[in-house]
Amino acid sequence: MNAKSISPLKYSIHTRIREFHLKRLLPVRSSGRLLDAGCGLGYLTEALGYGFMRVGMDRDINAIRSNSR
């Protein structure tokens, strides 16, 4: 995503809380595969998937279009 299309939801408290808890609960790994079903705009996939082969799926066609840029 480019700087002009960043959504304010990326920095919402809900996104940051989910990211914090998922990082705490998931085992520590430096590589692997990550599937995010219902990824929306892909914020958590991006935050949790560094070093991973990432795949995000969502039913919302607008979310898919915004992530494919």
N, C-alpha and C positions, 0 to 999 in steps of 0.2 A: 504494500500500500504506500502511496506517496503521501507527502506531508499535507497536501490539500484535501485528501480524502479520509484522514484520520477522524474517527468518530470519538466524541467525548465519552462514550460508553466504555472505551478501552481503559480509561482511568477511573471508572466508577468504583465505589467502595465495594460493591458486590463482586466485581471481577477480581479486585485485589484480594479479597477475603478467600474466594474460591481458589485462586492461585496459591495463596499461602498454605491453605489446608491440603491441597493436592500435593504440593511439593513436600510437605511434612509427612504425608501418608504413603506416597509412592516410594518404592525402593530406589536407592541411588544407583543410577546407571549412566554411563557416558555415551552409549550408542544403543541402537536397536530400532524397533519399529513402533510407531505410535499411530493408532487409529482413533480419531475423534468423531464419534457419531453425534450429529446435531451440533456441529462446530460453530454455527452462526457466522460471525465475521472472522473467526479463527484466532482470537486473542489468546485463549488458553493453549491452543495448539502451538502457537508461536512461543509463548512463555515457557511451556513445559517440554517442548520438543527440540531444544537445541542439541545438535549432534545426532538426532534421530532421523530416520526416513519417516516423513510425516504425511498422513493422508487425512483429510477432513471431508466429511459427508454432511449434507444438509438438504432438507426438502425445499427450503426457500430459495428460489431461483435468483433473487436479488443478492442474497448472501454469496451464492456461488459466483455470480458475475463480478461482484466487487472483489472477491479473492483471486480471480483469474487474471487480474491486471498486473 
